[in-house]
Amino acid sequence: MSQSQLLMDVIREHALREPETIACSFQPRGPETAIHLTYQQLVDRVESRAKLLVRLGYRQKYIALLFPTGLEFIVDFLACLRAGVIAVPLNVTRNAKQFERTLTILDDAKVQAILTTADTQKTLSKQLNEVNGGHESDFIWIDEHYRTLEDIDIPAISPELVAFIQYTSGSTSSPKGVVVTQANVLHNMQVMQASCLHPKGAVVGGWLPQFHDMGLVGHMLLPLYLAGRYVFMPPMSFIQRPSRWLKLISQYRIFCSAAPNFGYEHCVNLIRESEDLSDLDLSCWKIALNGSEPVSAVTMQQFSDRFYHLGFDQNAFFPSYGMAETTLFVSGGPQGTGVQSLSLDKAAFELGRVEVKPDGVKVVCCGAINKDFTVRVVNPQTFEICRSNETGEIWIAGESVAAGYLNQTAKTVTDFHAKLSNGDATPYMRTGDMGFILDGQLYITGRIKELLIVRGRNLYPYDIERTCRSYRYAAKGNGAAVFTFTRDSKTKLAAVVEVSRQALSDKPSHQLIDDLKALVTEEHEIALDRILVVPPGTIPKTTSGKVKRTACSALL
């Protein structure tokens, strides 16, 4: 593979060498509904769509991709890469708040055209008309019926050209458009293969949304780079019945499947002991990647205890770290090492020091930092490199680091061109995440913006939220938010916890609140000043299921 190649060049080579090998398998419901594309079929469709996009004059222009989960998204996204069109993958949603986010992004990226299906266009047009007070939108819609019969030459694509804009989920701020280049994409493919040791032809996939960075880069693009197979199902199928994910892995012999911590928790909580899964064999699942939100050692232990009898190996767990700003992947593995964690002195940890102590605060390792990255732990106020026993902000340099944020020049300068105080000329990307490095392994302790400083202690909301979710009457899923608020010039600690409708009906709210206060005090030695118990579905979340803590304060 030559250095000048880009991802679509690699995929086209696979089609020449192995035209009949299956590249993609989409299973909308049961196995009998599965539809497939071989490498030859995939490349033929991509070439046809790429010629159409060039003919329509969209090279290096922004086009939104609004598709339900399916093969059409793959074809049109790759067609954008091939034609040098800048793809903006987005979520198709009926949720009013999330649709508002979509409109914000369409405006931010100055999108003029939308790639979609004819059926989806009808739904989207109706939503847009309602928002616009009955006025037709000005977007140009390009559905599956558009064709060009001209044999157009597709101009060569250079590595520095923008490939796509990945909008961040916005759990702590408004969504920002990360500018990912063609070179970024290929480099992150190489990084992932080196860190995860995926074999050529690996089967990769699961339920992650295609518009989200982990689903797009880690599940969809990576297997196509490896001459492997991308296997996927609609996210809602998993949400409704999580055992479908495990069945998909067993049926297609999936080698690598990823999920945020919530996905593993969802399986533990919602797959009933009585459900017959005896015909499943999960021994094929060599990389159970866990990323995109804080990784819980407890959740992974519960998952492995629950499903080891189906052949799941707990050493397959692969906690990792990455973000849209680094295309996707930064650290993880090595393969087969499972969950590694450190036990730290609690008092020292809350003061920003790393001191190993038995029975202390557990911090899960996010794996080995890939050698292609330079990663520093930096004091976010002074920009000095921290000592080895201190936590600080994670700064990253490397070829997978994106070009910046779309239409945000000042933020691109501060976040993507940060310089250390020691005179090092290297431009670093500031992640906003706190953590430390030990023996080449990365440990993430939380986000700077989410760090809670209460009564002189540094607390991270995830730990307290996990305790709240363990309450016997807590609703299943990611239903707790912990944050600070100010009263009488003092910082106070609050929690909003989703409780089952049955408990809300049967128990007085003061009893539920007292229970939760006692639970948190016992576990964390801190008192919650305010607790709100709410029905399931009340807590605002991002499109990828992360809790929007800042928005939760409005519930008080």
N, C-alpha and C positions, 0 to 999 in steps of 0.2 A: 504494500500500500504506500503510494508516494506521498510526500509531505504536502504537495500541492492539491491533493484530492480534498473534496468536501463531502459531506454526508451523502448527498444525492448521487455523487460519482460512485461512492462505495456501493450503494443500493443497486445502481444500474449494473455494476460489475456482477453482483450476486445474481441478477436476472439473466445475465449472459451465461454464467457458469452453472446455475441451478434453476432454470426457468420454471420447473414444475414443483419446486419445493414450496410448501405453504408458508406465506409470510405473515398473514393475519387471520385470526379466527374470532368472530364475534358471536357470542351466545346470548341473545336477548332474553330467553327464558330457559326452557329445558334443553338437553343435548340435541333433541330433534329439530330445534329452531336455529342451530348454528349455521353461519354462512362464512365462507372462506375466500381468500384471494391468494393465488400463487404469486411468486416474485414477478413472473412475466406479466400476469394480469395487472398487478399493482403498478409496475413501471409503465405499461401501455396507457393505463388510465391517467397516471400522473403526467406523462408527456402530453397527452391530449388536453388536459386542463391547463397545463403550463403554457401551451401554445395559445390557448384562448386568452389567458391573462396577459400575455405579451401583446397579442393582437388588440386587446381592449385598452392597452396603454397604461397598465398598472405597475410596471416595473419601478421599484423603489418608492411606491406609494403604499399607504396604509389601507389594508382591507381587513374588516372584522370577519371572524369565523364564528358563526352562531349555529351550532348543530346539536341535535340530540346525540347521545352516545351511538357510535356506529362507524362503518367503514368509510362513509363519505367524508368524515372529518379527516381521516388519515390521508386520503387521496388529495383533498384540497390543501391540507397543510403542507404536504410534500411538494405539491405543485407550486405553492408559493416559494418554497426554498429553491426549487429548480428554476423558476422564472425570475428570481430576484425581487419578488413582491414581498412587502413587509406584513407578515401575518399578525393579527391581534386576536388570539383565541379567547372566547368569552363563554359565559354560562347562559344556557337557555333556561329561563326560570319563569314560573307563574307568581312567585313571591314578589309583592310590590316593592319591598325594601331592596331586594337584590336586583330587581329590574331597574330601580333608580340608580344603583351602582353601575349597571351596564350602560345606561344613558350617559352617566358622568364620564365613563371611559370613552365611549364613542365620541363625545365632545372633546375630551382631552387629546385624543389621538387624531382629531380632525378626519375621522373616517368618512369616506364618501360612498363606498360600496360595501356590500355585505354578501359573503358567500354563505349559502344555506341550502336547505331543501325546499321544494315548492310547498310542502305541507307546513313546515316550520315558518315559512314566510307569512302564511295566512295568519297564524297565531301572533307572530311578532307585529305584523301590520296592525292587527286589531288592538294590541297593547299600546302601540305607538299612537294610534288614533285617539285612544282614551286619554293618554297623557297630553296629547296636543289639542285636546278639545275638539276632536272630530276632523282636524286638518290632516291631509296626507303628508307623510314624511318625504324628505327629499333624497333618501338613500336609493342608490342603484342596487337592485337585488340580482344576484347571479346564482341561479339554482342549477339543478342537475340537467335541465333541458337545454341549457346554453351549449352551443357547439361552434367550432370553427372548422371549415373544410379545407382551409388554406394550409399548405405545408410550410409553416413558418420556422425560420431558424431561431433557436433560443440562444440569446447572447450568453457568453461565458460569464460566470459569477466569480467575483474576487472574494477572498477570505474576509476582508475588512467590511464588506457590505452588511447592513443590518438584516438579520434573518427573521426575527419576530420580536414582538413586545410582550413581555410577560408581566401582567399586572399582579402586584402583590395582594395578599388577601386582606390587608388592612385591619389587623386585630388591634393595633395600637395607634393607627393613623388612617388617613384617607388612602385609597389605593394609589400606588405609584407605578408607572410603566417602566419596567426594566428593559433596557435596550440590549438585546442579545445578538451578537454577530454570528456570521457563518463559521468563523474560526473558533469562537467560543463553543459552539455546538460540537464540532468535531473533537476539540480538545477534551471536553467533558466526557465524551464517549470513551476516549482513550484512558482517561483518569479512572472511570468506573470499571472498565475492564481490568485495569491493572490492580485496583484495590479489591475488587470482588472476585477476581479470577473466574469470570464467566467463560465457559468453553464456547468455541465457535458453534453456532447452531442452537444456542441456549433458548429454552422456552421461558418467556418472561410475561408476567401480566397479573391481572386481578380485577379489582373493581374501582380503582382510583379514577376520578374525573379526568377526561382527556384535556380539558382546558387548564388544568392545574399543573404546576411545574413537575411535581413528582410523577403524576400520571403521564404527562406529555413526554418528558425527557427520559425518566427512569423506566417507565413501563412500555411506552410506544416506540420511541426512537432507538433506545439501546438494543433491543433484540434485532431490529432491522439493520443496524450497524454490524451486528454479529452474524448475519446470515441466519438468524434464528427465527422465532415465531412469537408474535405478539398475540396473546389470548386475553380477551376481556369481556366483561359483562356490564350492564348499567349499574351505576352506584346505588340506585334506589332498590335494585334487586337484593343487594347486600344488606342495606339498611332494614328492609322488611324481613329478610330471613338470612341471617349471617352464615348459616351452614352452607348456603349456595357458594360462598367463596371457597370453603374447604373442598366442596364437591368439584368445583372447577379445577382446583390445584391437582386433586387426585386424578380426575378424568384425563386432563391434558398433560400430566406429568410435568407440571410447572417447576422449574429449577429455582427461579427467583420471583418472589411476590412481596410487595411492600405495602405498608399501611402506617398511618400515624398511630400513636399509642391507643387512641380511641378505638381503632379497628379491632385490636386484640381484646380490649376491654369489652367491646360490644359482643364479641363471640362468647366470652366468659359469662357475661350477664344474660344474654338472650337465647343461647342455644340450650335447650332443655335437656336434662339428663335422660329423659324418656325418649328423645329423638334418636331413631335408629341410624347410626352412621357406621355400622360395622363393616360395610363394604368399602369404606374409604381407606386409602393408603397414602399417607403424607410423607413417606420416606424419600420421595423425590425432591421435596422442598428443602434445598440446601442453603438458601439465603432467605430468611424471614426478616426483611429489612424493616427497621422501625425508625422513623424520622419525622420531621416537620413540626413536632411539638415535643415538650419535655417527655423523656423516656422514663417509664416507671418499672423498676426491677420487680416490684410486687405484681404488677399486671402480667409481666412476662413469665414469672414463676407460676402464677395461677393458670395462664394459658397452657404452659407446658405440662403442668400436673393434670390438666383436664384432657389434653389431647395426645399425650404420649402413647396411649394404647392404640392410637391410629397410625403409629409410626413416626410421629413428629419428634425430631431430635432437638432438645433444648439448645444444643450447640449451634443450631442453624440460626438462632437469633443473631441479628446483625444491626445493633444500634449504630446510628450514623448521624452525620451533621452536614448541612448544606442549606442553600437558599437560592431563590431566583437570581439574586445578585451575583452568584457564582455559577450561573447556568443551572446547576442543581447540587452536585456532590463535592464535598471537601474532605470528609474523613469517614472511616468505617472499617470494621474488620480487625485483623485478618479473618478470612472465612473459617468457620468451624470453631471459633473461640467463644461463642455465646455471649452471655451478659457478664461483663466485668464491672465491678463497682468498688469505690473507696469509702471507707467509714472515717468521717472527719469529726474533730472536736467541735461541738456545736457553738460554744461561746466564741472560739477563735474564728470559726467560719462566718459568724454574724458580724465580725469585725474585719472581714476580708482576708483572713489568713488561712492557709492550708496546713493543718496539722492532723496527721493520721492518728486515730484513736478508736479502739474497739467499741462497739455499741454506740457509735456517734451518729452523725447525720450521713445518710447514704447518698452518694453522688454517682450516677451511672456513667461509665466511660462511653464516649461517642466514637471510639475506634482510633486507629492509626491515621495520622495526617498524611495524605498522599504526598509523595516526594516532589510533585510538580508545583506545590504551593509553598509559599513562605508565610508562616503564621506567627504572629507576635501577640503577647499578652501585654496590654498597654493601660497605663493610668489614664482614664478618659478626661481628666482635668488637666494634667501636666504634659501628656503625650510622651512620658518616659516609659521605657520598658520596665515592667514589673519584675520584682525578684521572683525566684522560682517557687517561693512559698506564699505568693500573694495571688489573689484573684484580680482580674482586670478585664478590660474590653478586648474582645478578639478582633484583631486586624489581619487582613488577608491580602496577599499579592499572588498573581499567577495568571496564566493565559485563559483560564475559564472565567475570570472576573469580567463582568459585563462592562459596556461602554459608559453606562451612567443611567440617569433617569430621564425619560422623555419630557421635554419642555420644562425641565427644572435645573437650569444651569447652576444656580447657587448651591443647591443641594448635591448636585453631581460633584462639584468642586470639594465641598466639605466631606462628603461620604466616600467618594471614589478616588480622591487625590490627597488623602491625609498624609502628613509627613511626621516622622518621629522627631523628638526634640534633640536627638544626638547627631543630627546632620545627615543621616541616611537619606539619599535622594529618591529612594524607591517610593512610588505612590501606592498607598495601601487603601483597601476598602474597609471602612468601619462597619462592623456588622450590627452594632447596638446590642450584642450579646455579651454577657459576662461569663468568665470561666477561667480555666488554668490548663497548663500542659504539664504532664508528668510522663517521663520516659517515651516521648514522642506520641503519646496518646492525648486526645483532646477531651476535656471535661467541661460541659456547659452547665452553669448554675442558674441562669435566668437572663431576662432582658433588662437593660438599664432602665427603660421607661416603665417597666413593671416592678422594679425593685421597690419594696415598701419599707420605708424607714419609720419605725414606730417605737416610741419610747427608747430611743438609742440603739435599737436592734435592726439589722438588715434582714428582711424577710422576703421570701419569694412566694407569690400567691399560689403557685401550683401545689405545693406541699399541703397547705391548709385546705385548698379546694379538694384535694384527694381525700383528706380526712372527712370533709363534709359529705362527699359522695359515698363514703363507706357507711354512713348512717343507715340504719335498717329501714327507715321509711323514705330514704332518698329515691327519687325517680331514677330509672336506668338512663345511662348515657352521660354526656358531658354537661351535667346540669348544676354547676356551682361556679360562682364568681366571687373572688375576694379582692378588695381594693380599699384605698384610704379615702377619707373625706375630711374636711376641716370644719370644726365647730368651736366657737369662742377662741379663735386663733390657735387651736390645738389640733394635731393630727389624730384622727380616730380611725379605727379599723372596722370594716363592715363586710358582710357576706350576704349574697343572695343565693338561696338554695332551692332548687326544684324538688318538690316532695310529691309523692304519688297522690293522685286525686282521692283515693280511698282514705289515706291518712289525713288529708286536709278535711275530708268530710267527717271522719270518726273522732279525730283528736283535737282538743283545743290548741290553737296556734301557740299559746304561751308554753305549752308542754313541749311541742316540737322545738321551739326556740331554746328553751332551757336545756333540752337534751343536746342540741348542737353546740351550745356554749360550753357545756361540761365536756363534751367530746374534744373540742378544740383546745380547751384549757389543759386537759389531761395530756394530750398528745404534744402540744407545742408550747405550753407554759406561757400562754398569752391570752388575754380576754378579748373577745369580740365586743365592740361597743354597740353595734347594731346588727341585727339579723332580720332578714326578710325571707319568709317561706312563701314560695309561689308555685302555681301549677306547672306541669311539664310543658316545655315549648315557650316559656316566657322570656328566658335569657337570650339577648341578641347574640347572634353568631355570624361569622364570616361565611363565605361560600364553601370554604373547606372545613367548616365545623369548629373553628377556633372561637373561644369566648371573647366577646368585645367588652372588656372590663370597663373601659372608660364610659361606654354607653350605658352600662349597668347602673352607674351612679344616679342616672335619671329615675330609676325605679324607686329610689328612696324618697 
